[in-house]
Amino acid sequence: MLISSEGLSERYLHLNNCGRQTLSHSDTYTLRPKGRVDYHILYILSGVCHAVVDGKKYTVTEGQMVMFLPNRPQEYSFYKKDKSESLWIHFTGTGCEKYLSELELCERDVFDVGKSTELMSAVDAMVRTKALGGEENDRLCDGYLYLVLSLMARASKYGNDRIKRFSEVAGVADFMSRNYKDTLSVSEYAGMCHLSKSRFEHVFKEYTGTTPLGYIFRLRIKAAMNLLETTELRVSQIAEEVGFTDANYFTRVFKKHTGMSPAKYRNGKMS
């Protein structure tokens, strides 16, 4: 006899249980008139789920998820002919309502989230870890749940095409983080992901919140702040170390980003 995973938790966000199921052997119908005390997500990996949420009928297809809120009636069915596969997630926690609201995952019942490689990797890791059991793995699963919900929310908000572009730009941003001392043109960065200069700048700012040049400067200033705090190198040496050839220009950029000169920043950290 299986022990129910249904329950509440004092953790901020907690994964009660999850798993993948293949529904191709027979028609299945689930009805919980009073629902569950925790949150319940059905994520359709293939096939079709026929769901009813608050009296509304939905046909949930591949790449979509349906959210059942706590203590609400749950009704859904799968038909053998559709050869469906789904992921189910039961979760709870004191911060669920707030976190799902921040992710904008409480605004609708059904969401298009697609099946990106990043999302599927996170899903598989969560399912595998939950199956292992144990307190440490249990807490790790809570972390995977944060990741899965965040990826679902991002995909629902931006769509798969934009997420693909974000992935390409993310690769360039990663390159920048490892090579922030190098001086490359925006056109060269755009060429790395096969985008025009203007398109790259648009997508990059949408992804990072700043321009490519602003992102490089942010990385350099962060590295400079660390050197000012942890070394006795002169400001001119630090400027050169983080990719600036002109110490005066470095000082102006540093002050613009932090509100103080490098020397004042160092004195404040050393006092």
Disulfide bonds with the S-S distance in Angstrom:
none
